[in-house]
Amino acid sequence: MRAVVFTGAGGNEVIDLVERPDPIPTGNDVRVRVRYAGMNPADAQQRNGIYPAPPGSPADIPGLEVSGVVEAVGDAVTTWSPGDRVFGLVGGGGLADRVIVNERHLARVPDSLSEADAAAVPEAYMTAHDAIRSQAGLQMGETLLVHGAAGGVGSAAVQIGLAAGARVIGVVRSESSYQAVKALGAEVVHDADFATEVAELTGGRGADVILELVGAPHFPANLDAIAVRGRIIVVGVGAGSETEMPLLRLMQKRVRVQGTVLRARPIEQKAEAVRAFEREVLPALASGRVRPVIDQIFPVAQVQSAFDRLEGKGKVGKILLDFGG
């Protein structure tokens, strides 16, 4: 197999593309043959040495998701057979053209999705759905505010929120992102003064749920933008993880602030997130009501350039690596 590996911690100089023996699935594991692999901010954090893979996952191969065709299965697998199109979650090892994944962490790819579109789905849509629906409990008629709304998880959250019958407000920094998020169906506000704009849009009420994908710079303004008894769920802290919290304001509004990660969850909890995605989001993907958003596809030989784009500004949707046919 071909795999992207990190030879140490640092910048793009630690990235290499290597060949290794194909992994052999055992027990409940499945080997998936990959054409396109999705990239995530966590991959850059792992390269930098601040987000190691959880125990049991490849320590030097990044990648949190898999999409492709089942190639081989372990002796205890009952759900999947060679030739099935699948996508799902892994703790690591996803940036390779052969990936081992637990059978319970996979869902079937709808026939309507291309290989590239399918690769843009797993981590973004499962993370977004788990955060705003399963954990924050977003309901029909509520208002969802999405920070980083043009990114992979952000654009997924915008669409999932709209499909759930919520009003969705996306926060962006650039004009290109503004137009892209507006095209998804959201109302759009600017990052620099989002709390004021949200107050104007909602008549001072605020958002019922805030999905925080950026981090510390949005606090304490998030407490101005949140409604009474609202829920703030923190998924990303790429712009900073340390902040001051005005507790009196938190108490006055009776706000719940919650953090979450998906990568390091136990097998059963991760499987629950995949099944919830399968029930609520997969039908919308199959019908086209919800659609994957791809920013750019890079040949795997240009993986360093792909990381530059991943860490750059102005992205709209997912960055994918193409491992070839």
Secondary structure, DSSP 8 states (H G I E B T S, - for coil): -EEEEESSSSSGGGEEEEE-------TTEEEEEESEEE--HHHHHHHTTSS---TTS-SS---SEEEEEEEEE-TT--S--TT-EEEEE-SS--SBSEEEEEGGGEEE--TTS-HHHHHTSHHHHHHHHIIIIIIT---TT-EEEEETTTBHHHHHHHHHHHHTT-EEEEEESSHHHHHHHHHTT-EEEEGGGHHHHHHHHTTT--EEEEEESS-GGGTTHHHHHEEEEEEEEE---TT-S-----HHHHHHHT-EEEE--STTS-HHHHHHHHHHHHHHTHHHHHHTSS---EEEEEEGGGHHHHHHHHHSS---BEEEEE---
